[in-house]
Amino acid sequence: MITYLFWVAVSGLVIGALGRLAIPGRQPMGCLMTTLVGIGGSMLGGLVGEALFNRPGGFILAVLCSAGIVFVITRVTR
């Protein structure tokens, strides 16, 4: 259980960081927020993939969804 949560956090951090790199400019969020954005992007990517393709979304779809979340956060906080 602890190992699973560790890997969820690590993958969330990586996916969130890649999502932040996809959006130009400065984003006002720290490491914890980046991890949460990555986890949310992974969940949203899974739902979108399931809805569109009848299979879970993959890595690229998770990064695209997290980039969308970063875009919304950046626009709302400015």
Biopython code that builds the backbone (N, CA, C, O; Angstrom):
import numpy as np
from Bio.PDB.StructureBuilder import StructureBuilder

atoms = [
    (1, "MET", "N", (0.819, -1.196, 0.000)),
    (1, "MET", "CA", (0.000, 0.000, 0.000)),
    (1, "MET", "C", (0.862, 1.259, 0.000)),
    (1, "MET", "O", (0.605, 2.193, -0.759)),
    (2, "ILE", "N", (1.882, 1.279, 0.851)),
    (2, "ILE", "CA", (2.762, 2.445, 0.912)),
    (2, "ILE", "C", (3.525, 2.598, -0.395)),
    (2, "ILE", "O", (3.732, 3.715, -0.870)),
    (3, "THR", "N", (3.946, 1.476, -0.979)),
    (3, "THR", "CA", (4.670, 1.520, -2.248)),
    (3, "THR", "C", (3.783, 2.071, -3.354)),
    (3, "THR", "O", (4.239, 2.853, -4.188)),
    (4, "TYR", "N", (2.528, 1.668, -3.364)),
    (4, "TYR", "CA", (1.586, 2.168, -4.365)),
    (4, "TYR", "C", (1.411, 3.683, -4.250)),
    (4, "TYR", "O", (1.449, 4.389, -5.257)),
    (5, "LEU", "N", (1.222, 4.176, -3.045)),
    (5, "LEU", "CA", (1.057, 5.616, -2.836)),
    (5, "LEU", "C", (2.316, 6.379, -3.219)),
    (5, "LEU", "O", (2.240, 7.487, -3.750)),
    (6, "PHE", "N", (3.472, 5.785, -2.951)),
    (6, "PHE", "CA", (4.736, 6.416, -3.346)),
    (6, "PHE", "C", (4.797, 6.568, -4.862)),
    (6, "PHE", "O", (5.154, 7.633, -5.367)),
    (7, "TRP", "N", (4.448, 5.505, -5.591)),
    (7, "TRP", "CA", (4.524, 5.575, -7.048)),
    (7, "TRP", "C", (3.448, 6.479, -7.640)),
    (7, "TRP", "O", (3.666, 7.075, -8.695)),
    (8, "VAL", "N", (2.311, 6.593, -6.999)),
    (8, "VAL", "CA", (1.291, 7.545, -7.444)),
    (8, "VAL", "C", (1.828, 8.971, -7.306)),
    (8, "VAL", "O", (1.644, 9.796, -8.202)),
    (9, "ALA", "N", (2.489, 9.258, -6.185)),
    (9, "ALA", "CA", (3.053, 10.590, -5.966)),
    (9, "ALA", "C", (4.172, 10.885, -6.958)),
    (9, "ALA", "O", (4.244, 11.989, -7.497)),
    (10, "VAL", "N", (5.038, 9.917, -7.202)),
    (10, "VAL", "CA", (6.153, 10.128, -8.139)),
    (10, "VAL", "C", (5.635, 10.323, -9.560)),
    (10, "VAL", "O", (6.090, 11.222, -10.267)),
    (11, "SER", "N", (4.697, 9.496, -9.978)),
    (11, "SER", "CA", (4.158, 9.659, -11.333)),
    (11, "SER", "C", (3.373, 10.966, -11.445)),
    (11, "SER", "O", (3.400, 11.612, -12.493)),
    (12, "GLY", "N", (2.679, 11.359, -10.384)),
    (12, "GLY", "CA", (1.986, 12.648, -10.397)),
    (12, "GLY", "C", (2.948, 13.806, -10.526)),
    (12, "GLY", "O", (2.667, 14.775, -11.231)),
    (13, "LEU", "N", (4.087, 13.714, -9.851)),
    (13, "LEU", "CA", (5.092, 14.769, -9.944)),
    (13, "LEU", "C", (5.662, 14.858, -11.352)),
    (13, "LEU", "O", (5.822, 15.956, -11.885)),
    (14, "VAL", "N", (5.967, 13.725, -11.958)),
    (14, "VAL", "CA", (6.534, 13.716, -13.311)),
    (14, "VAL", "C", (5.520, 14.224, -14.324)),
    (14, "VAL", "O", (5.852, 15.062, -15.162)),
    (15, "ILE", "N", (4.299, 13.733, -14.261)),
    (15, "ILE", "CA", (3.269, 14.155, -15.214)),
    (15, "ILE", "C", (2.914, 15.621, -15.010)),
    (15, "ILE", "O", (2.719, 16.349, -15.983)),
    (16, "GLY", "N", (2.827, 16.066, -13.756)),
    (16, "GLY", "CA", (2.557, 17.483, -13.486)),
    (16, "GLY", "C", (3.670, 18.382, -13.972)),
    (16, "GLY", "O", (3.409, 19.459, -14.509)),
    (17, "ALA", "N", (4.920, 17.954, -13.791)),
    (17, "ALA", "CA", (6.058, 18.752, -14.257)),
    (17, "ALA", "C", (6.060, 18.857, -15.782)),
    (17, "ALA", "O", (6.326, 19.929, -16.325)),
    (18, "LEU", "N", (5.768, 17.767, -16.469)),
    (18, "LEU", "CA", (5.696, 17.813, -17.924)),
    (18, "LEU", "C", (4.522, 18.670, -18.391)),
    (18, "LEU", "O", (4.620, 19.368, -19.400)),
    (19, "GLY", "N", (3.421, 18.614, -17.659)),
    (19, "GLY", "CA", (2.287, 19.484, -17.973)),
    (19, "GLY", "C", (2.626, 20.952, -17.793)),
    (19, "GLY", "O", (2.183, 21.798, -18.569)),
    (20, "ARG", "N", (3.415, 21.254, -16.763)),
    (20, "ARG", "CA", (3.848, 22.640, -16.557)),
    (20, "ARG", "C", (4.811, 23.088, -17.631)),
    (20, "ARG", "O", (4.783, 24.248, -18.040)),
    (21, "LEU", "N", (5.670, 22.184, -18.099)),
    (21, "LEU", "CA", (6.612, 22.539, -19.168)),
    (21, "LEU", "C", (5.896, 22.811, -20.488)),
    (21, "LEU", "O", (6.402, 23.566, -21.318)),
    (22, "ALA", "N", (4.739, 22.214, -20.689)),
    (22, "ALA", "CA", (3.999, 22.400, -21.935)),
    (22, "ALA", "C", (3.360, 23.782, -22.034)),
    (22, "ALA", "O", (3.065, 24.249, -23.134)),
    (23, "ILE", "N", (3.147, 24.430, -20.912)),
    (23, "ILE", "CA", (2.518, 25.755, -20.884)),
    (23, "ILE", "C", (3.620, 26.804, -20.710)),
    (23, "ILE", "O", (4.348, 26.770, -19.718)),
    (24, "PRO", "N", (3.754, 27.735, -21.663)),
    (24, "PRO", "CA", (4.806, 28.746, -21.524)),
    (24, "PRO", "C", (4.497, 29.738, -20.408)),
    (24, "PRO", "O", (3.340, 29.952, -20.048)),
    (25, "GLY", "N", (5.539, 30.328, -19.880)),
    (25, "GLY", "CA", (5.392, 31.323, -18.829)),
    (25, "GLY", "C", (5.609, 30.732, -17.450)),
    (25, "GLY", "O", (5.948, 29.559, -17.289)),
    (26, "ARG", "N", (5.401, 31.582, -16.472)),
    (26, "ARG", "CA", (5.628, 31.196, -15.090)),
    (26, "ARG", "C", (4.306, 30.782, -14.449)),
    (26, "ARG", "O", (3.298, 31.475, -14.587)),
    (27, "GLN", "N", (4.317, 29.652, -13.751)),
    (27, "GLN", "CA", (3.126, 29.184, -13.052)),
    (27, "GLN", "C", (3.345, 29.310, -11.550)),
    (27, "GLN", "O", (4.369, 28.868, -11.029)),
    (28, "PRO", "N", (2.384, 29.915, -10.855)),
    (28, "PRO", "CA", (2.537, 30.137, -9.413)),
    (28, "PRO", "C", (2.138, 28.914, -8.594)),
    (28, "PRO", "O", (1.130, 28.950, -7.889)),
    (29, "MET", "N", (2.911, 27.835, -8.677)),
    (29, "MET", "CA", (2.580, 26.650, -7.891)),
    (29, "MET", "C", (3.855, 25.938, -7.473)),
    (29, "MET", "O", (4.868, 25.979, -8.171)),
    (30, "GLY", "N", (3.784, 25.295, -6.338)),
    (30, "GLY", "CA", (4.933, 24.594, -5.799)),
    (30, "GLY", "C", (4.931, 23.117, -6.165)),
    (30, "GLY", "O", (4.189, 22.671, -7.040)),
    (31, "CYS", "N", (5.776, 22.381, -5.475)),
    (31, "CYS", "CA", (5.970, 20.968, -5.761)),
    (31, "CYS", "C", (4.714, 20.148, -5.423)),
    (31, "CYS", "O", (4.334, 19.259, -6.185)),
    (32, "LEU", "N", (4.084, 20.439, -4.306)),
    (32, "LEU", "CA", (2.878, 19.707, -3.918)),
    (32, "LEU", "C", (1.741, 19.964, -4.908)),
    (32, "LEU", "O", (1.023, 19.040, -5.289)),
    (33, "MET", "N", (1.583, 21.202, -5.314)),
    (33, "MET", "CA", (0.533, 21.533, -6.279)),
    (33, "MET", "C", (0.817, 20.878, -7.631)),
    (33, "MET", "O", (-0.107, 20.424, -8.306)),
    (34, "THR", "N", (2.089, 20.828, -8.027)),
    (34, "THR", "CA", (2.459, 20.160, -9.267)),
    (34, "THR", "C", (2.106, 18.671, -9.207)),
    (34, "THR", "O", (1.610, 18.109, -10.183)),
    (35, "THR", "N", (2.362, 18.041, -8.070)),
    (35, "THR", "CA", (2.016, 16.628, -7.898)),
    (35, "THR", "C", (0.508, 16.428, -7.974)),
    (35, "THR", "O", (0.040, 15.494, -8.624)),
    (36, "LEU", "N", (-0.251, 17.289, -7.322)),
    (36, "LEU", "CA", (-1.712, 17.171, -7.363)),
    (36, "LEU", "C", (-2.259, 17.401, -8.767)),
    (36, "LEU", "O", (-3.210, 16.738, -9.182)),
    (37, "VAL", "N", (-1.660, 18.340, -9.498)),
    (37, "VAL", "CA", (-2.071, 18.570, -10.882)),
    (37, "VAL", "C", (-1.771, 17.334, -11.733)),
    (37, "VAL", "O", (-2.576, 16.953, -12.583)),
    (38, "GLY", "N", (-0.620, 16.713, -11.508)),
    (38, "GLY", "CA", (-0.276, 15.502, -12.253)),
    (38, "GLY", "C", (-1.209, 14.349, -11.951)),
    (38, "GLY", "O", (-1.605, 13.617, -12.859)),
    (39, "ILE", "N", (-1.565, 14.177, -10.693)),
    (39, "ILE", "CA", (-2.503, 13.113, -10.325)),
    (39, "ILE", "C", (-3.881, 13.400, -10.930)),
    (39, "ILE", "O", (-4.533, 12.496, -11.453)),
    (40, "GLY", "N", (-4.313, 14.644, -10.857)),
    (40, "GLY", "CA", (-5.590, 15.019, -11.468)),
    (40, "GLY", "C", (-5.583, 14.854, -12.979)),
    (40, "GLY", "O", (-6.576, 14.415, -13.560)),
    (41, "GLY", "N", (-4.466, 15.204, -13.622)),
    (41, "GLY", "CA", (-4.342, 15.017, -15.065)),
    (41, "GLY", "C", (-4.373, 13.548, -15.454)),
    (41, "GLY", "O", (-4.931, 13.185, -16.489)),
    (42, "SER", "N", (-3.775, 12.711, -14.628)),
    (42, "SER", "CA", (-3.807, 11.265, -14.891)),
    (42, "SER", "C", (-5.227, 10.724, -14.784)),
    (42, "SER", "O", (-5.664, 9.924, -15.611)),
    (43, "MET", "N", (-5.934, 11.169, -13.762)),
    (43, "MET", "CA", (-7.318, 10.703, -13.590)),
    (43, "MET", "C", (-8.200, 11.210, -14.729)),
    (43, "MET", "O", (-9.000, 10.456, -15.283)),
    (44, "LEU", "N", (-8.052, 12.484, -15.076)),
    (44, "LEU", "CA", (-8.854, 13.054, -16.158)),
    (44, "LEU", "C", (-8.500, 12.401, -17.490)),
    (44, "LEU", "O", (-9.384, 12.127, -18.302)),
    (45, "GLY", "N", (-7.211, 12.150, -17.718)),
    (45, "GLY", "CA", (-6.794, 11.472, -18.947)),
    (45, "GLY", "C", (-7.364, 10.067, -19.039)),
    (45, "GLY", "O", (-7.730, 9.616, -20.124)),
    (46, "GLY", "N", (-7.442, 9.374, -17.914)),
    (46, "GLY", "CA", (-8.052, 8.049, -17.905)),
    (46, "GLY", "C", (-9.523, 8.099, -18.250)),
    (46, "GLY", "O", (-10.019, 7.257, -18.998)),
    (47, "LEU", "N", (-10.223, 9.081, -17.710)),
    (47, "LEU", "CA", (-11.651, 9.222, -18.007)),
    (47, "LEU", "C", (-11.897, 9.607, -19.461)),
    (47, "LEU", "O", (-12.802, 9.074, -20.103)),
    (48, "VAL", "N", (-11.096, 10.526, -19.978)),
    (48, "VAL", "CA", (-11.252, 10.952, -21.370)),
    (48, "VAL", "C", (-10.925, 9.799, -22.312)),
    (48, "VAL", "O", (-11.636, 9.573, -23.291)),
    (49, "GLY", "N", (-9.858, 9.074, -22.021)),
    (49, "GLY", "CA", (-9.510, 7.929, -22.855)),
    (49, "GLY", "C", (-10.592, 6.869, -22.857)),
    (49, "GLY", "O", (-10.897, 6.280, -23.894)),
    (50, "GLU", "N", (-11.167, 6.631, -21.699)),
    (50, "GLU", "CA", (-12.249, 5.642, -21.593)),
    (50, "GLU", "C", (-13.483, 6.112, -22.360)),
    (50, "GLU", "O", (-14.155, 5.304, -23.002)),
    (51, "ALA", "N", (-13.785, 7.395, -22.301)),
    (51, "ALA", "CA", (-14.966, 7.918, -22.978)),
    (51, "ALA", "C", (-14.782, 7.946, -24.503)),
    (51, "ALA", "O", (-15.721, 7.658, -25.245)),
    (52, "LEU", "N", (-13.583, 8.290, -24.966)),
    (52, "LEU", "CA", (-13.372, 8.426, -26.407)),
    (52, "LEU", "C", (-12.947, 7.134, -27.096)),
    (52, "LEU", "O", (-13.376, 6.853, -28.215)),
    (53, "PHE", "N", (-12.106, 6.352, -26.429)),
    (53, "PHE", "CA", (-11.489, 5.203, -27.093)),
    (53, "PHE", "C", (-11.865, 3.849, -26.477)),
    (53, "PHE", "O", (-11.369, 2.813, -26.920)),
    (54, "ASN", "N", (-12.720, 3.850, -25.479)),
    (54, "ASN", "CA", (-13.102, 2.635, -24.756)),
    (54, "ASN", "C", (-11.912, 1.899, -24.147)),
    (54, "ASN", "O", (-11.930, 0.674, -24.023)),
    (55, "ARG", "N", (-10.889, 2.644, -23.773)),
    (55, "ARG", "CA", (-9.738, 2.106, -23.044)),
    (55, "ARG", "C", (-9.112, 3.252, -22.262)),
    (55, "ARG", "O", (-9.261, 4.411, -22.648)),
    (56, "PRO", "N", (-8.429, 2.957, -21.194)),
    (56, "PRO", "CA", (-7.854, 4.030, -20.380)),
    (56, "PRO", "C", (-6.846, 4.855, -21.175)),
    (56, "PRO", "O", (-6.150, 4.349, -22.056)),
    (57, "GLY", "N", (-6.791, 6.122, -20.841)),
    (57, "GLY", "CA", (-5.832, 6.995, -21.494)),
    (57, "GLY", "C", (-4.415, 6.659, -21.088)),
    (57, "GLY", "O", (-4.195, 6.065, -20.032)),
    (58, "GLY", "N", (-3.464, 7.026, -21.901)),
    (58, "GLY", "CA", (-2.064, 6.722, -21.629)),
    (58, "GLY", "C", (-1.310, 7.918, -21.092)),
    (58, "GLY", "O", (-1.897, 8.896, -20.630)),
    (59, "PHE", "N", (-0.012, 7.816, -21.163)),
    (59, "PHE", "CA", (0.890, 8.821, -20.616)),
    (59, "PHE", "C", (0.709, 10.174, -21.306)),
    (59, "PHE", "O", (0.630, 11.207, -20.640)),
    (60, "ILE", "N", (0.644, 10.169, -22.629)),
    (60, "ILE", "CA", (0.537, 11.424, -23.373)),
    (60, "ILE", "C", (-0.781, 12.127, -23.067)),
    (60, "ILE", "O", (-0.809, 13.347, -22.905)),
    (61, "LEU", "N", (-1.852, 11.383, -22.988)),
    (61, "LEU", "CA", (-3.148, 11.977, -22.664)),
    (61, "LEU", "C", (-3.155, 12.531, -21.240)),
    (61, "LEU", "O", (-3.784, 13.557, -20.982)),
    (62, "ALA", "N", (-2.468, 11.869, -20.321)),
    (62, "ALA", "CA", (-2.365, 12.368, -18.946)),
    (62, "ALA", "C", (-1.587, 13.683, -18.906)),
    (62, "ALA", "O", (-1.966, 14.607, -18.186)),
    (63, "VAL", "N", (-0.499, 13.771, -19.678)),
    (63, "VAL", "CA", (0.286, 15.013, -19.720)),
    (63, "VAL", "C", (-0.531, 16.137, -20.357)),
    (63, "VAL", "O", (-0.488, 17.274, -19.886)),
    (64, "LEU", "N", (-1.268, 15.831, -21.414)),
    (64, "LEU", "CA", (-2.101, 16.851, -22.047)),
    (64, "LEU", "C", (-3.191, 17.355, -21.107)),
    (64, "LEU", "O", (-3.474, 18.552, -21.067)),
    (65, "CYS", "N", (-3.794, 16.455, -20.362)),
    (65, "CYS", "CA", (-4.827, 16.865, -19.411)),
    (65, "CYS", "C", (-4.237, 17.683, -18.271)),
    (65, "CYS", "O", (-4.851, 18.650, -17.822)),
    (66, "SER", "N", (-3.052, 17.307, -17.799)),
    (66, "SER", "CA", (-2.432, 18.102, -16.736)),
    (66, "SER", "C", (-2.005, 19.467, -17.270)),
    (66, "SER", "O", (-2.049, 20.451, -16.531)),
    (67, "ALA", "N", (-1.593, 19.550, -18.536)),
    (67, "ALA", "CA", (-1.283, 20.850, -19.135)),
    (67, "ALA", "C", (-2.543, 21.711, -19.198)),
    (67, "ALA", "O", (-2.481, 22.922, -18.982)),
    (68, "GLY", "N", (-3.669, 21.096, -19.489)),
    (68, "GLY", "CA", (-4.929, 21.839, -19.482)),
    (68, "GLY", "C", (-5.288, 22.352, -18.103)),
    (68, "GLY", "O", (-5.782, 23.470, -17.959)),
    (69, "ILE", "N", (-5.039, 21.537, -17.087)),
    (69, "ILE", "CA", (-5.305, 21.975, -15.712)),
    (69, "ILE", "C", (-4.372, 23.121, -15.335)),
    (69, "ILE", "O", (-4.802, 24.087, -14.704)),
    (70, "VAL", "N", (-3.102, 23.023, -15.716)),
    (70, "VAL", "CA", (-2.142, 24.105, -15.442)),
    (70, "VAL", "C", (-2.576, 25.374, -16.154)),
    (70, "VAL", "O", (-2.485, 26.460, -15.583)),
    (71, "PHE", "N", (-3.045, 25.258, -17.391)),
    (71, "PHE", "CA", (-3.518, 26.418, -18.147)),
    (71, "PHE", "C", (-4.673, 27.102, -17.430)),
    (71, "PHE", "O", (-4.695, 28.327, -17.309)),
    (72, "VAL", "N", (-5.631, 26.313, -16.954)),
    (72, "VAL", "CA", (-6.782, 26.887, -16.243)),
    (72, "VAL", "C", (-6.331, 27.553, -14.945)),
    (72, "VAL", "O", (-6.780, 28.656, -14.631)),
    (73, "ILE", "N", (-5.453, 26.903, -14.191)),
    (73, "ILE", "CA", (-4.968, 27.482, -12.937)),
    (73, "ILE", "C", (-4.226, 28.791, -13.203)),
    (73, "ILE", "O", (-4.399, 29.766, -12.471)),
    (74, "THR", "N", (-3.412, 28.810, -14.238)),
    (74, "THR", "CA", (-2.652, 30.025, -14.570)),
    (74, "THR", "C", (-3.583, 31.161, -14.944)),
    (74, "THR", "O", (-3.367, 32.299, -14.527)),
    (75, "ARG", "N", (-4.614, 30.872, -15.724)),
    (75, "ARG", "CA", (-5.561, 31.925, -16.138)),
    (75, "ARG", "C", (-6.402, 32.422, -14.967)),
    (75, "ARG", "O", (-6.707, 33.612, -14.891)),
    (76, "VAL", "N", (-6.775, 31.546, -14.070)),
    (76, "VAL", "CA", (-7.634, 31.946, -12.959)),
    (76, "VAL", "C", (-6.858, 32.782, -11.940)),
    (76, "VAL", "O", (-7.415, 33.713, -11.357)),
    (77, "THR", "N", (-5.584, 32.461, -11.719)),
    (77, "THR", "CA", (-4.820, 33.171, -10.695)),
    (77, "THR", "C", (-4.265, 34.509, -11.176)),
    (77, "THR", "O", (-3.774, 35.290, -10.362)),
    (78, "ARG", "N", (-4.328, 34.790, -12.458)),
    (78, "ARG", "CA", (-3.814, 36.082, -12.947)),
    (78, "ARG", "C", (-4.863, 37.141, -12.941)),
    (78, "ARG", "O", (-4.593, 38.280, -13.322)),
]
sb = StructureBuilder()
sb.init_structure("model")
sb.init_model(0)
sb.init_chain("A")
sb.init_seg("    ")
for serial, (resi, resn, name, xyz) in enumerate(atoms, 1):
    if name == "N":
        sb.init_residue(resn, " ", resi, " ")
    sb.init_atom(name, np.array(xyz, "f"), 0.0, 1.0, " ", f" {name:<3s}", serial, name[0])
structure = sb.get_structure()
